Amino acid sequence: MTRSATLAGVFDDLAPGYDHDHHEAVARALLDLVGAGPAEAVADVACGAGAVALQLARSRPSAAPPVLAVDVSPGMIAAGRSRAASAAVAAAIDWRLADAVPLPVADHSLDVVLCASSLHFLGARVLDDWRRALRPGGRVGFTLPSATHFRPSERFSALLAADVPLPAGAEDAEAWITAHGFAGAVSRVHTLGTRRVVVTTATTPDDR
């Protein structure tokens, strides 16, 4: 079984009882830091049940381009579609059942790439694809659980990407994304209940 298939199976199992409240809080923290203009092309990578995409869709004008929401789990995509229909924003999100790499977009076609609660499963390979997909000066925004507070189950521990070190604080996350070719990194640490999340944004260089 491929890694993508394994991830899909795990998150399919989680979809019926997904902790929407926590992921909505993570999405709010991410969007507070990164944001997206009404005309910007945005992708929500490994979107899960669409917490980021749904919050963007609710706040963007109807003429804005749909938010691209990509996930490998059919169960999560189905949950996201249902939530979007209930919120009357179904037309504002373009749901895609696909692996995170490569994103189903043309080179240099996105303004913003967002990834909440997922990068530590995807691995650093996604960063090269984000640079491919983003326009010069485009922005990334992602969250990672704090190394000091993350207590994954055995099942989740086996899925963690070895090349994405969990940050102990903002400085760790900023240094890591800068070392992978992004500029202007800014991170903030948010405590959400018993969990701590490091939220980071950075830009692609203008001179690629």
C-alpha positions in Angstrom: 0.0 0.0 0.0 1.3 3.5 -0.9 1.8 6.2 1.7 -1.0 8.2 0.1 -3.4 5.2 0.3 -2.5 4.7 3.9 -3.1 8.4 4.8 -6.4 8.2 2.9 -7.5 5.2 4.9 -6.6 6.7 8.2 -8.4 10.0 7.5 -11.4 8.2 6.0 -11.8 6.5 9.3 -11.6 9.8 11.2 -14.0 11.7 8.9 -17.3 10.8 10.7 -16.1 12.0 14.1 -13.6 14.7 13.0 -12.9 17.4 15.6 -14.3 20.3 13.6 -14.1 22.8 16.5 -10.3 22.4 16.9 -9.6 22.6 13.2 -11.8 25.6 12.8 -9.7 27.3 15.5 -6.5 26.3 13.7 -7.9 27.7 10.4 -8.8 31.0 12.0 -5.3 31.4 13.4 -3.8 30.6 10.0 -6.0 33.0 8.1 -5.5 35.8 10.7 -1.8 35.6 9.9 -1.9 35.0 6.2 -5.2 36.2 4.8 -6.2 36.2 1.1 -7.4 39.0 -1.1 -10.8 38.6 -2.9 -9.1 38.2 -6.3 -6.3 35.9 -5.3 -6.0 32.3 -6.4 -5.8 30.2 -3.2 -5.3 26.5 -2.6 -6.1 24.6 0.7 -3.7 21.7 0.6 -4.6 18.5 2.4 -7.8 20.3 3.3 -9.4 17.6 5.4 -13.0 18.6 6.0 -12.3 22.0 4.6 -11.9 24.3 7.7 -9.7 26.7 5.8 -11.6 26.6 2.5 -14.9 27.1 4.2 -13.8 30.1 6.2 -12.4 31.7 3.1 -15.5 30.9 1.1 -17.7 32.5 3.8 -15.7 35.7 3.7 -14.9 36.2 0.0 -17.2 37.9 -2.5 -19.2 35.8 -4.9 -17.1 37.0 -7.8 -13.9 35.7 -6.3 -12.3 32.6 -7.8 -13.2 29.4 -6.1 -10.9 28.2 -3.4 -9.1 25.0 -4.5 -9.4 22.3 -1.8 -7.3 19.2 -2.3 -7.2 16.1 -0.1 -6.4 12.4 -0.6 -9.2 11.1 1.6 -12.6 10.6 -0.1 -14.3 10.6 3.3 -12.8 14.1 4.2 -13.8 15.5 0.7 -17.3 14.2 1.2 -17.5 15.8 4.7 -16.2 19.0 3.3 -18.7 19.1 0.4 -21.6 18.4 2.9 -20.4 21.2 5.2 -20.1 23.6 2.2 -23.6 22.8 1.0 -25.0 23.4 4.5 -23.2 26.8 4.7 -24.5 27.7 1.2 -21.0 28.2 -0.2 -20.8 25.0 -2.4 -20.0 27.0 -5.5 -17.1 28.9 -3.8 -14.9 25.8 -3.3 -13.4 23.6 -6.0 -13.0 20.2 -4.3 -10.4 17.8 -5.7 -9.7 14.3 -4.6 -6.0 14.1 -5.2 -2.5 13.7 -3.6 -0.9 16.8 -2.3 2.0 16.5 -4.7 1.7 17.7 -7.4 -1.1 20.2 -6.9 -3.5 20.1 -9.8 -2.6 23.6 -11.0 -0.4 25.2 -13.6 3.1 26.5 -12.8 3.1 29.9 -11.1 -0.8 30.1 -11.0 -1.5 30.5 -7.3 -1.2 33.6 -5.1 -1.6 31.7 -1.7 -1.0 28.1 -0.6 -2.5 27.2 2.8 -1.9 24.0 4.7 -3.5 23.5 8.2 -2.7 20.6 10.5 -1.2 18.4 7.7 2.3 19.4 6.7 3.9 17.0 9.3 2.3 14.1 7.4 3.0 15.4 3.9 6.8 15.9 4.2 9.1 18.5 2.9 8.5 17.4 -0.7 5.5 19.6 -0.8 7.6 22.7 -0.5 9.2 22.3 -4.0 5.7 21.9 -5.4 4.5 25.0 -3.6 7.3 27.0 -5.2 6.3 25.6 -8.6 2.7 26.5 -8.1 3.1 29.9 -6.6 3.7 33.1 -8.5 6.8 35.1 -7.6 6.1 36.8 -4.3 3.3 34.4 -3.6 2.6 33.4 0.0 2.6 30.1 1.9 0.9 29.6 5.3 1.0 26.4 7.3 0.6 25.1 10.8 2.6 22.5 12.7 1.9 21.1 16.2 4.4 22.2 18.8 7.0 19.6 19.7 6.4 20.4 23.3 2.7 19.6 23.3 2.2 17.0 20.5 1.2 13.6 21.8 0.2 11.5 18.7 -1.2 8.0 18.9 0.9 5.1 17.7 -1.1 5.0 14.5 -0.3 8.7 13.8 3.3 8.5 14.9 3.9 5.9 12.2 2.7 8.4 9.6 4.8 11.4 10.6 7.3 12.7 7.9 10.8 12.4 9.2 11.9 15.5 7.2 9.5 17.9 8.9 10.8 18.6 12.4 8.2 19.8 14.8 9.1 23.2 16.1 9.5 24.0 19.7 8.6 27.6 19.0 8.3 30.3 16.4 12.0 30.6 15.7 12.3 26.9 14.7 9.5 27.1 12.2 10.9 30.3 10.7 14.4 28.8 10.3 13.1 25.6 8.7 11.0 27.3 6.0 13.8 29.8 5.3 16.2 26.9 4.8 13.8 25.6 2.2 14.0 28.6 -0.1 11.2 30.9 1.2 11.7 34.4 2.5 10.2 36.8 5.1 9.1 34.0 7.4 6.9 35.0 10.4 5.6 32.6 13.0 3.2 32.8 15.9 2.5 30.3 18.6 -1.2 29.7 19.5 -2.5 27.7 22.5 -5.8 26.1 21.7 -7.1 24.2 24.7 -4.5 21.7 25.6 -2.8 21.9 22.3 -0.2 24.3 21.0 0.1 25.2 17.3 2.9 27.1 15.5 1.5 29.1 12.6 3.9 30.3 9.9 3.8 32.4 6.7 6.5 33.1 4.2 6.9 34.2 0.6 8.4 32.9 -2.6 11.4 35.0 -3.8 10.5 37.6 -6.5 13.7 36.8 -8.4 13.1 33.1 -9.2 
